[in-house]
Amino acid sequence: MEPTTNRKKLQIRLGFTLIEVLVVIAILGTLVALILPAVQAAREAARRAQCRNNLKQWGLALHQYHENHATYPPGYVFAVPVSKTSALSLVPPNKLNRFLFDSWVPPAPVPPPQDPGWNWITMLLPQIDQTPLYRQIDLNRSVGAPVNADKIVRALPHVTCPSDTDAGVFTVLRKDGTALADASTTSYVAVFGKYGLINTNPDDGDGTFQRNSRVRAQDIRDGLSQTISVGERAALFTKAPWAGVMTGGTVRTTPGAPVYTSTIEESPCMTLARIGSRSLNDRFSEPYDFFSAHSGQVFFLFADGSVRAISSGINLEILHSLATRSGGEVVKADF
């Protein structure tokens, strides 16, 4: 019996006990819990820096465009069409003719034309080293025309915030939910102004950009450093083409967006947003509002070319002052 006992004493344990394994797992879990937030914070800081840089590039492009053309580009381009339909065709038949009157059906509402619809981003393509793409686009045809279909789905530099998780190619829908065209998104839209009906009166904004606008630096009387020109509107909130406005298309709240409402707006909102009755990143925001993928703030490009982060909790009156180009307001705030 003695030799067997000695052999047992000489045995070497090569594995770990269950308790030891659990202790190691607990230690690793604690380390990951401590390190992960720091890693995520570093990544978000890098994404914010890239978003700032994107807007900075648009600021440089805007100033170069202004230097070349003595004006900023329009919010989007609209050519008034010549109507071939007589207004009399919309008048119901004579009410004395009961048969015709009872069988008359009002025509379906036709979306107001917005063609060709190319926006400020498209106008600035040569200024961001995208001259070949600019030359390929048929600017005399609409954004949604088949001839331009392969251009508007292309991914561009500086149009997407890296924190915008829903960016990419999407399908523009009509009001009835049918597909109109595919397009690539943008995370940035031009400032229409304070309030204003972008859907029905896209020419009447008091900001830096409207339909067919030709705003000059000297027209921004509130001061270039006190007027916002371009701001964030993430695709995770609302998807819109970088190329411009499509007649018959709509702008919709993205499914799963971090808001309480789901809204459908008209096509002019594809490239324009305003400061209305809600503050930034409000949970009741609609597609014509600014909305950032960064929590707690929204990045804006000012008319002087600077980029600043504006807190979501900023006073609404200050936002209104910043959104107008010549409202005469004096802004005293640290953004």
PyMOL commands that set and color helices and strands:
alter all, ss='L'
color gray80, all
select helices_A, chain A and resi 2-10+18-69+87-90+98-103+120-123+125-128+131-136+146-148+217-219+224-226+267-270+316-323
alter helices_A, ss='H'
color red, helices_A
select strands_A, chain A and resi 76-78+116-119+169-173+179-184+188-194+228-232+250-252+264-266+272-275+297-302+307-311
alter strands_A, ss='S'
color yellow, strands_A
deselect
rebuild
show_as cartoon
